[in-house]
Amino acid sequence: MAETMGNLKRTDYCAHFGLENEGQEVVVCGWAQRTRDLGNLVFIDLRDRTGIIQLAFDDMTDREVFQKAASVRAEFVLCAKGVVRKRESVNHDIPTGMIEVYVHELRILAKSLTPPFEITAETNVKEELRMKHRYLDLRRAPLQNAIMMRHKIAKSARDYFDKQGFLEIETPMLIRSTPEGARDYLVPSRVNKGCFYALPQSPQQYKQLLMLSGFDRYMQIARCFRDEDLRADRQPEFTQIDLEMSFVDENDVMEVVEGFIHHVFKEVLDVDIPLPLPRMPYDEAMNRFGSDKPDTRFGLELVDLASALPNCGFKVFSDALANGGSVRAINAKGLASSLTRKEIDKLTDFVKTYRARGLAFTRITEEATSSSFEKFLTPEEVAAIHAATNAEVGDVILVVADPKEQVVFDSLGALRCHLAEKYKLYDPDAFNFLWVCDFPQFEFSEEENRYVAKHHPFTCPKEEDIPLLDTDKAKVRARAYDIVLNGCEAGGGSIRINDSALQAKMFEALGFTPEEAHARFGYLLDAFQYGVPPHGGLAFGLDRLVMLMLKKDSIKEVIAFPKMQNANELMTECPAPVDEAQLKELCIALDMQE
């Protein structure tokens, strides 16, 4: 039978005691991390969310209390009362290593089965087993620290935006489905047979309506849902630090956001982020880094070789250029000794996953120069390539050519990050922020055979580009901006359309008939006829921001109960079938045929 705490009340958390508490009588509570029974001495490491403190029992301890201590096993829940004293054997690895609690009253509040894995900071246990028993995994110090840090970041955000005059306003979780973007999660309505709500992919339309309603500055730590494939920094349900402002332009939004970045990094990590953050146009980011979220902690920048190959006779290069594509290179500076032919073959397989047809190379060593393509070029072309890439002895030139320029950007952009990660080419403690601006308003979807919104259909185009909506959509630039940290998009936003005629024109440019636009967004178009202030905003991915601040490899390590790769949760085994009666009540019939 488990004991109760009775009249014992916890004095403080385990790691909050030190030498200054010597001689004080205290009550501590937590889980038994480990026990050491030395015959006439018993030591128990007691753990709570702050850390560990040692409990001590000896031959002067009451025999009943001593025997109870000797019976304790890992993960038993304990409450102990005793006196703080100096330890004879100091442990410099923990903050409380100078002291211990000499216990004279002990209560076993709950016993535990032997856990399926040891509750330690470092573990080699398979992720599936940890997720199956996530409630135990969450007892480990790294996860507890991450969840507590997440709380601090969220609190810091609320404090900062409150001081800046923002109001936290909740928006609905059950909304109308507007299929333009990622897939919605749908929720059937019992009352309205055959109709569905959608879970919000973001509060986008509601926060714009709040600006129309006159609230001027809105923020929300909002739950969002997208039915899309998972990856290290993506989950089907996620959290945004969402904000919107009226009577502003891009610079106003960026200034507020930069202030938040400086505030949260200083308050939570005691790191000073220099302001203002650098800004980079989208075209420059793509040309230099092959990505609209460039990692600027290292070089390996892309080099356009078109000017070095004006009349190239090498068909792989000439065909790419003749068909509107590009030939670009990166110089893996000083990596010739590491990038053997075998390693370059692996890199070739790597870029093929990004649809590249191959990877050409030139490897320059003291002994010789080996190349997969230079024999097909003139000496002048070879020299021009070496000059353009600043190639020297010890370097490896890596080249991708393709008729589709995006393939070149994707493959070399990913390759530079892969090399930097593998060969440790950057400072892991650095926090490199920048703004990427002047995004294209549209991108062409080969799947849908039409232009779709690069960000969302409410993003305002640059005023000077509005005439191009009718003539050349590919050249229209958006008043959009992303904030990038170490090669990850930490947040994104834009100035929104506040003119109903321009919004209607945008829907037309996206291929919607007036009837389709009104069917999907009629309430918004109607609202926009009643005076909309100029407005814009941004949304941070809170999970991703916490992951980046804590240098974690996956957002699963900063979310209490995350989903796995196939969007299921192993602990509760969801998603799961439901009773036939529930489906009948919702008028849903299942057809399992694909």
Disulfide bonds with the S-S distance in Angstrom:
none
